[in-house]
Amino acid sequence: MSDSDHSSRRRFLQGTTVAASSLFGVGQVYGKNIGQPDEIDIPVVVSGDKVVETATVPFKWWQHEQRVIRLQEQLVDRLGDTPGIVSVGVGTQSSTIGGKKVSHLRVGRDSEADISTNMPTRVDGIPVEVHSPEKTELHSCDDSWDDTNTYDPVEGGVRLDGSHSSCCAVRYTNDDGEILNCLMTDGHSYDCSFESIDDTVEQEGQKIGEIEEIRPAQDWAIIRLTNDADISFFSNNIAGSSPKASGYVSQHGLHQLKSNDTKVFNRGAKTTLTNGTITGYDKQLPYTSGCEGSNDYENYVRLTTCTFGGDSGSIHYHEYTNYRGDKRAAVIAPHKGGGDDYSVGCAAYRIRESNDIEFGE
């Protein structure tokens, strides 16, 4: 892929956080006058370079959400290098605009750290919640499974040997410009075990391929199909679920889905099919345990979806209907870990934004 192609892709994706109404071609604004429209269409699901699901939302609500997005970035710049600050994120308030819940800012701080920085209670009128995040357990250590089936082709949400799960089929462009059909999973199952980059990956004892690439900061790895694999290909199907994986939820889409508590889903080999809601996302250091990735802050989505050990790498997704009337699953995030009442994973839009990876058919 050329430098110009990379540049175009970055410009396109950066538009999902700034001015989707003009860049996506779906932002027809409706209202009584141009100065203060009543509603605007925002992109919820993107597949390739096409918006495949939109939502019509109150313009005043979206103005508020855009301000929160901008202020989050400013707080990251201001607090990101402060010792003891572990995350700067976006949460959800109970107050509403036009019937939709609005976002607020969240700053996570290490409860044991001596932080001299005065934390603001509001920024530009937006409330700031200061909290001490619970430690995220990396969900890849439990060997009691609900799904021990053998799959050919291998689908999303199935058990991979090494006590974790598959997310979904993706297309990956490597450094040589080759477009590879790969399978995404979590990164910490390989990175934390100090295994080599060319490790063989198996599914119930059958070889499915080898690790092609790992991104510790975003906690994902992708598996390439090899000539000696025991399977035919990687499928966009999700095990035990009807919709195929196609596309990803945009940053706009995360705000839309959490604003009205839209039901979202997870399919992992341990807990199989569960559901919950999106509560927000944090720019946070990727690991809070001894498994260190990098010092980059990445957007991790927070969900109420129930998960457990063995679900690492599994697919968090949103169901939508495409223009042909077919039900599809847009990737929200590959699963990283969680706690008693939450799950987290790096936002798929962020993975797409910073890597040559396509979620879709």
N, C-alpha and C positions, 0 to 999 in steps of 0.2 A: 504494500500500500504506500502511495507516495506521500510526501510531506503535505502537499496541497489537500489530499484526501483526508489526512489526519486533521488538518486545520478546519476543513469544512465540517467534519464530524463533530469536532469540539464546538464550533460555532452553533451547530444545530442543537446539540445537547445543552449547551449553556442557555439556549433560549427557553428550555423547559423550566428554568428557575427565574426567568426575568420577564420575557415578553412573549408568552406563548400565543397570545391572540394574533400577533402578526406573523410569527415565524412558522407556526403550524398550519396556517391557512384555515383554521377552524374557529377563530375567535370573533365571529360576527357578533357585534354588540347590539343589544336591543334596548331601547329606552325612549323616554319622551324627548330627550335632547342629547346631543353629542357630549355636552359638558358634564352631564351627570346621568349616565345610563342606568337602567334598572338592573340589567342582567348581562352576563358575559359567559360565553362557552369556554371551558378550559379542557385541556387534554388529560384524560385519566389513564388510558392505556396506549402505549406506543409499540408497534411491531416494525422492525427495520427503521425506515425513515417515514413511516406512515402512522398517523393517529387513527386508532381503530375503535376507541371509545371516548366520548366526551361527556361533560356534564354542564348543564346550564345552572349557574349559581348567582346569588345576589352580588352585584358589583361592589357594594360597600363591604360585604363580608370578604370578598377577594382582595380589596384594598388593604384590609386589616391583615390578612394572611401574608400578602406580599411584604408588608412592613415587618412582620415577624421574621420572615425569611432573611430580609436584609439585616435586621438587627442581630440575628443569630450569627451571621458572618462577622459582623463588627465585634461581637463579644468574643468570638473565637480569636480574632486578631488581638483583642485586648487582654484576654485571660489565658490564651492557649499555652503560653510559656510560664504560667504561674505555678510553682511547685504546689502540689496538693489539689489542683483542679484536674478532675478526671473526665469531665464531659461538659459540653455546652449544647443544650438541646432545645427541642420544641415539644411542649406538652399540650394538653387540652383542658380548657376551662368549662365550667358548667354554663356560663353565660353564652348568649347566642346573638347573632345578627341575622335577621331574615329566617329564623328558625334553624340555623346551622351553628353548632358549637364553634367557638373561636379558639385560637391558639394563644399560648403564652410561652415565655422563655423559662428554661430550667438550667441551673448550674449545679453540676455534681462536684462535691468536694470530699476529699479523704477526711473522714471523721477524726483520724489520728494526726493529721498534718496541722502544723502551726501556720495558718494563712493570715498574713497581715493585711492583704488586700481587702478593702471595704467593699462588700458586695452590695450592688444597688438593689433596691426593692422594686423599682420601675425604671424602664428605659424607653424614652419617647412615648410614654403613656402605657407601655406594655408591662404587665406584672412579671417579676422575676422570682421564680421559686428556687430556693437554695436547698439542696437535699444531699444526703449521704447515700450513694447507690449501694445496693447489696452486691456482694461478690457474685459474678456470673459463673455458674458451673458449666464446664465444657461438656456437652452432652455426647459422649462417645465411649462410655465406660461400662455400661450395663449389657450383659450378654443374655438377657431374657427377652425373647422376641415374640411379637404377635404375628409377624409375617416372615416365614422361613422358606418361601417358595423360590423355585429357580425360574429365571426369566430369560427368554430369547425371542425377540430382542429385549435388552435391558431397558426398563422404564424409569420414570421419576418416582421417588418415594419407596425404593426397595432396598433391602439389606445388602450392604457391601461387607465383605470379610474385613475384619479389623474393627468391628463394632461401631458402624456408622451407616448412613443412608445416602442414596443418590438424590440429587435435586431434580435435574432436568437435562435434556439434550440441548446443546448450544453449538453455534458455529464460531470457530476461533480462527483468526488470521495470525499465523506465526510470523517470525522475523523474516522468513524467506518468501512471504507473500502467499503461502499456501492456505487455503480455506479448509479447515479440518472439522469434521463432525465429531464432537466430543461430548462427554458426560460430566456435568458439574457435581461436585460434592464439597464438603468442608475442607479447609486447609490444615486445621490443627491436628487432625488424626494422622497426618504425615509429618508436618513440620515439627510438632512437639515430640514425636517419637524418634526424630533424628534419622529417619530413613532417607535413602538416596532418592534423587529426583526421578530416576528411571525405574522406580519400584513397580513390580507387577501388581495389578489390582484384580481381585477375584470376587465373584458373586456366587456364594454357596459352592465354593470349590472350583468353579469354572473360570478360566481366565477371560477377562473382558477387555484388557488393555493395559496401558502403562501411564503413569503420571506425565503429563506434558508440561504443565505450568502450575505454580503455586503462588498465591499472593497472601502472605501472612497478615498484612494490615487489614485486608478485607475478608480474611478467613475463608478463602475458597481455593479449590484445586480443580483442574480439569483433566480428564482421562481421555487419551486418544485410543481409538480402536487399532489394534495391531494385526498383522497378517496371520499370526499364530493364535488369535483369539478364538475362544470356543463359542462365540455368539456371532450373529450376522450383522447387527447394527444397533445403534442407540435410538430409542423411540421417543417421540414427543408425548406419548401416552403417560398418564399418571396412574400408577397401580391402584386398583380399587376405587377409581373415580372416573366419571365419564368424560369430562372435558380434557382436550389435549392442551399442553403448555404452548402458548403462543403470545409473545410480547411480554412487556414488563410494565409495572405501575410507575408512572412518572412522579416527580416530586409534587407536582400539582395534584396528582391522583391520591397521594398519601394524605394530603390535607382534606381532600374531598371525602375520602373513605372514613377518616376518623371523625369528621365533623358531624356525621349522622349515624355513627356506630354500625357501619356496614359490616355484615358478617363476612369474615375471611377464613381461609382454611389452611391446614397443614396436613401433609401426608408423609409420615415417616414409618420406617419398618418396625419401630418399637411400639408406638402408640397408634399406628395406622392413621385413620382419618379423624381429625379433631377440628374444632372451629373456635373463633374468638373475634376480637376486634383490634384495630390499630389504636394505640394510645399516644404515639408520638415518635420522634426519632432524635438521636443524640449524635453530635460529633464527639466521639470519644476515642481514647486510646484503645486499640483493638483487643488487648489482653490485660486482665487484671490479676493474673496468676503468674506462676513461674514460666509459663510458655510465652515468651516475648516475641512480638512480631517486629514492628517498627515504631517510631515515635510520631507517626502521622495520625492525625485525627480523621476518622471516617464516619460517615453517616450510618448508624445502626438503627434499624426500625425496632420499636418496642410494640409487642402484641400481648394480648391476654391468652393466646392460644396455648392449650396444654401440650407440653412435650416432656420427654424424659430421656435418660441415658440411652444412646443408640439412635436417636433422631438427628444427630449432628449431620449437616449437609442436606437434610430433607428440604422439601419445597414448601414455603409459605406462599399462598396464591389467592388471587381475587378472581371470581367467576364473572364473566361478561358474555354478551352475545355479539358476534361479529355481523358485518353487513349482509352476510348470506343467511343469517338466522341460526348459525351454529354456535353452541356454547363452547367457550374457550377459557383457559386458565392463564391469567397474567401473573408472572413471577413478581412477588413482593420482595423476597429475599431468600437466599439459602440459609438454613438454620445454623446458628452457632451454639447457643446454650440458653440458660435461663435460670429461674428460681422458682419459688413456690407458686407465684401467680403471674409470671411473665415469661416471655421468650424474646430473643433478639437474633438479628441477622443483618449483615450488611445490605443496604438497600440496593436492589437490582438496578435502579436507575443510575446509581453511583458507579456500580461495576461497569455498566454499559458506557457511561460517560468517560471513564478513565482507561478502558481496555478495548481491544479489538474483539469483542464478544457480542454475538447477536443472540437474543432470546426469541425464538419464533420458529415457525414452520418453514 
